Amino acid sequence: MRTVVPGPCPYCNTEIEYIYKTENIPFFSDILIISAVCPSCGYRYVDTQLLKNADPVRYEMPITTRDDLDVRVVRSMTASLEIPELGVRIDPGPACEGFVSNVEGVLNRIAQAIKTAIRDGDDVEQENGRVLLEKIASISAGETPATLIIQDPMGNSALVSDNAKKTAFIPDDPYTCEG
């Protein structure tokens, strides 16, 4: 189901369309994807929410083969995402966006953020960034194993794979993933 609701952009007050779309993810749940883009100021909003009540959840999955790159990733705006082997942890913040992608898409998002940081970094930061990009390329090629971890205090995120281990966790603060 797709519903379009007009409303004001929260930054420039231009009338924009908020799109609400439901999607079924096999073996998981129906989700609601909410999105909006303002053509005037460039504001973007994307979030995903499960259409069921959920407890805080943690998913952990090894990335060991190229096939693992195809695993569906559902990340809500309240979830943290971590790949310890890269030293990367992405915590939710005020501008956090939810998304539905796959493991390869997550690695590409991280690589893009690193490339942006390389442009603005000093020599040491640029070298560290290049090393991380090489590690990401090696993980993507199935040459180097890694672990993808998602923690969501609202339970609205998932790794949709038989290889993903799902456990409950208790966050210190129900609005953060520092648990």
N, C-alpha and C positions, 0 to 999 in steps of 0.2 A: 504494500500500500504506500502511496506517495501523496503527501499533503503539502501544499504551499500556503504559507501564512505571511501576509505582508506585515511589516513592522519597521520601526526606525533603527538605523544604524546607531549603535551605542557611542560611536566616536564623532560622527559628523551630522547625525540626525536625518540623513537622506533615507527615503523610503526604500527598503530592500525586501527581498524574499527570503524567508526562513523555510527551508525544505526539511520536512520530516518524512523519513522513509524507513519502512520496516524491511528486514531481511532475515531469512532463516539460515542459520548456520547448522548444517547437518551434525548430529550427535552433540549439539551444544544447546542452543536456545535461539529464540527470536530476539533480534536486537533492533533498537531504534537508532538510526543515524540522523543526526541533526546537523545541518550545514547552512551557512550563509556567506555571501561575498558581497562587499560593497564596491560598486564600480567607481564611486567618487573618491573614496579615501584609501581603498585597498584592504579594509578590515576583512578578516577571514575568521570564521568560527566553524569548528567541526567537533562533534562529540559523539560517542557511542554509549548506549545504555542498554543493559539487559532488561527485557520485559518480564522480569520475575524478581522476587525478593532474593537477595543473596547475602551470604556471610563473607567476611574478609577472606581473601584467598591469595595463595602463593602458588605459582606455577614455575617449575624448573625443568628445563629440557636440554639434553646434550645436543650439540650441533657437531656431527661427526662425518656426515656424507653430504653430497650435493642435493640428495633428495630431501634432507632436512630443511633446505632453503625454501621449500614449497609449503611448509607448515603454516597454516593460517594463524595470524596474530590479531587478537582483538584487544586494543588498549583503550581504556576509558580515560577521561581527563583526571581521574583520581589515582591512577596507577603509576608506580615507579617501574623502570625497566633497567636491567643491569646485565652486563657481560663482563664478569670479573677478570677474565683473561686479557681483556683490553683495558681494564681499569676504568670502564665507562659505567656510570650510573646516571640515569636521567630521572629526576624527581619531578612531580607535578608542581606547577606554579600557577600564577594568576592567568597566564596566557597559554596554558597547557591545552593541547588539542587531542582529542581521542582520534583513533583511526582503526581501520580494518586493512590489514596488509598481509604480508608473509615474512618469514625470517629474512629472506633476501632484501625485501623492502626496508626492514629495520636496519640492516647493515648498510644499505644505501643511504638512509637518512643520517646515520652516524657518520658515514664517510663524507657526506655533503657538509655537515657541521664542522668536521675537521678541516676540510678544504677551505671553508670560510675563515676558520681560525688561523690557518697557515698564512693566508693573505695579510692578516693584521699582526701576526706574531713576530717576535724577535727571532734571531738565528736559532737559539736553543728550542723555542716553541715550534719553529718550522721543522726542525729535524725530528723532534718528538712526534709531530703530526705525520711526517712522512713514514716513520716507523709504524705508527698505528695504521696508516693506510695500507702498508705492506701486509700487516697482520690480518686486516680485514680481507684483503685479496686472497690470502692463504686460506682463511676460513671459508670464503666463498668458493674456492676451488676444491674444498674437501680435503685439504692437505694438513690443516691444523685444527684440532678439536677446540670447541669453546662451549660455554654454557649460557643459555638465555634464561633470565629470571624475570618474572613479572609479579609484583605484589600490588594488590588492590584492596584497600580497606573497605570499599563499597561492594566488592565482589563482582564488578561489571567488566572484567577483563578475562582473557583466556588464551591459552596456547592449545589449539585444536589438533591433538596428536596422541596416539597411544603411547608415544615415547615421553610425553610430558607428565611429570609427576605433580599432582595437585594436592596441596596441603592447606590446612587452615592456619592462620596466624592472627595474633592479637596485636594490632598497632597501639603504640603509646597514646597517640592522639587520633581519633577517628577521621580526621581530615588530612592526615599525612601518612606517608609510607615509611616512617622511620622506626617501625616496630621490630 
